[in-house]
């Protein structure tokens, strides 16, 4: 009889573990998103001091795109 009572408890325990794991995964995703946002803001703040870098990167990217589209496909 005690074996019968133990099975529902283990099922509840595994449900609780799965729920905690899901909550931890969501928490880590949220934390990574916050860290990514903070890093992007920091980078943008640092680039404000060097607007010529922004323009140079834009022009280099545009030139690379033009060169890729100008090459004939084999």
N, C-alpha and C positions, 0 to 999 in steps of 0.2 A: 504494500500500500504506500509506503514512503517513496518508492521508485516512481509511482504515478504522480505524486505531488511534486517531485523534484523536476520533472520534465517541463511543466509550465513555468517554473521559476527560471530554468536555464533559457527558455525561449524569451522570457521577459528580459533576462540579463543580456542576451544577444541583441534584442531590439534596442535596449538602452545603449549598448556599445555602438551599434550602427548609428543611432541618433547622435551620440556624442561625436563619432567620427565625421558625420555629415556636417555638424555644427563647426567642428574644428576646420574642416576643409573650407567651408564658407568664410570663416574668420580669417584664414590664411589668404584666401583670394582677395578679401576686402583689404587686408593689410598690405598685400603686394600692390594692389591698385593705388592705395594711398601713398606708398613709397614711390611708385612710378610717377604719380602726379607730382609729388614733392621734388623728385629728381628733374622732371621736365620744367617745373617752375624755376628751380635753381639754375638750370642750364639757360633758360630764356633770360633770366636776370643777369647772368654772366655775359651773354651775347649782346645785351643792350649796350654794354660798354664798347663793343666792337662791331658797329653796323657794317663796316666794310667786309667783314667775314661773312655776314649774312648775304650781302650782294654777291661776293665772290663765289660762294657755294651755290647760289641760285644760278649764276651764269655758267658755272662748270657743269651743273646738272642739265641745264638747257642745251649746252653744246654737246654733251654726251648723248642726249636724246636725239638731237638733230643728226649726229653721226650714225647712230643706230638705224634711223629710218632712211638715211640716204644710201646705205649699203644695200646692194641688190641681194635678194635671197637666193641661196644656191639650191 
